[in-house]
Amino acid sequence: MMNQIAHHKLFDLPFQGAVSAARLTDLLFSLLLRLLP
């Protein structure tokens, strides 16, 4: 049981990083589209 929780925590961190990175990319993309004529 304890091992499963540890594994989940290990997987959770990179996943959250990927989600925040995707949001950041989305934000930058929308900004770029606004700047373009």
JOQUIHU-V24065 format. One record per residue. N is the residue number from 0. RES is the residue in one small letter. PHI is phi in whole degrees, 0 to 359 (999 if undefined). Layout:
# JOQUIHU-V24065
[[N/RES/PHI] [N/RES/PHI]]
This chain:
# JOQUIHU-V24065
[[0/m/999] [1/m/298] [2/n/296] [3/q/296] [4/i/295] [5/a/297] [6/h/296] [7/h/295] [8/k/295] [9/l/296] [10/f/280] [11/d/293] [12/l/297] [13/p/297] [14/f/294] [15/q/296] [16/g/296] [17/a/293] [18/v/294] [19/s/294] [20/a/294] [21/a/295] [22/r/294] [23/l/297] [24/t/297] [25/d/297] [26/l/296] [27/l/297] [28/f/295] [29/s/294] [30/l/295] [31/l/298] [32/l/295] [33/r/287] [34/l/287] [35/l/289] [36/p/289]]
